[in-house]
Amino acid sequence: MRPKENLRTNRRVALGTLTGAFLGACRSREDPGPSIDFTRIPQADPGGKEKNDIIEGVVKGGRPGQRIVVYARSGKWWVQPLRNNPFTQVQSGGKWTNATHLGTEYAALLVGPSFRPPLTFDALPSPGADVVAFAVARGQAKPPSPIIPFSGYEWRVRDAPSARGGTNQYAPANVWTDAEGAVHLAIKKTDNDWFCSEMSLTRSLGYGTYRFVVRDISHLEPSEVFSIFTFDYAGGEQGNREMDIEISRWGDPSNNNARYVIQPYNVASNLVHFNAPEGRLTHTFRWEPGRISFRTVRGATDSSHVAADHVFTSGVPAPGIESVRMNHYVFRSGPPVERSASEVVVERFEYLP
């Protein structure tokens, strides 16, 4: 009788195992739990604290109130992008984006509202009450976007769409440097759509003087825009640390063709319009604690004739992990751009602490 009893017992164990596996599979199919997928992973750089790049991903199955905390590994795991700004918001649809200093590996933790990120980890925490899910990825062998040199710095070239000015496509081929070292930013029309251009510094420079020598921009049509600005994905509470010199008539030929801006632009004291004259211009802004001074002069030196200047002393952001950027794009709310191509040439960029 024992062999038969053992057989029945083994059958019951096997049936119970299969049933448990089946029920577990059903539960898994019904509620797999939150997960994180990376959609953009920066390059690997073990000593990359002087450089930064964009990291992106998607949360699936997340809940309201949950946030992402990014870590980059350089020896230890270091919280990103800043010690005092460690959280990345999850947008509707689950997408998240932020800047990060470089490392050999990158981690994204989906955390609850009570989680307080430590500055470093020797080993990442396991999922628990506060850490809902996490994902880890090795840094890529090369940067995820093209890099070009200009004026002694490395610049990242945009290759993804942007909502700036309306939904615009961007093509890396529309940014290039010539034999004299000047950088060209172009707008070009294809059979289907316009393709614009943008480049951003791979370093955050903070307070100091930023100077740009730009060739004649008087040819721009009313719905074309050339912009010099700072931007920080982590600086949402400070208008993304965005400060702008914008050359455009925003679709209306009667408008002034330029303005200085501190975001948000819909605050009256954050916006000053002026007319940028024809010919080569030097645009400068000096960023200091609680103060930013804009100036536009004719020619290639600050001692030339002043075309416009303005000082803002309220709403000025403090440095974070912002990068200085330049772009040339189409303002979609204005009248159609008539020609098939446009180009802005920036002869050089200078930074002085």
Summary of the structure (lengths in Angstrom):
residues: 353
radius of gyration: 25.6
end to end distance: 90.4
largest distance: 108.3
contacts: 1126
relative contact order: 0.14
helix: 12%
strand: 46%
